[in-house]
């Protein structure tokens, strides 16, 4: 059964040694980037619990400031100028 009904050369294009080395280098860099991102994720501090923030007075002051700025921006953009040239 050895080499029975087999072509003398295998069909298709094969990668050169330079292409193989480039692929290996790309894969190694991708693995290093992935490992570094996983390491950074593990070192990042966790976000504080929302229930813990609600008991903090600074949280509520921040909410009031955000709401007041938002309302002032909305009211400033929705004002209409009255054309007083019609009034004599």
Secondary structure, DSSP 8 states (H G I E B T S, - for coil): -TTTT--SS--S----HHHHHHHHHHHHHHHHHHHHHHHHHHHS-----HHHHHT-HHHHHHHHHHHHHHHHHHHHHS-----GGG--
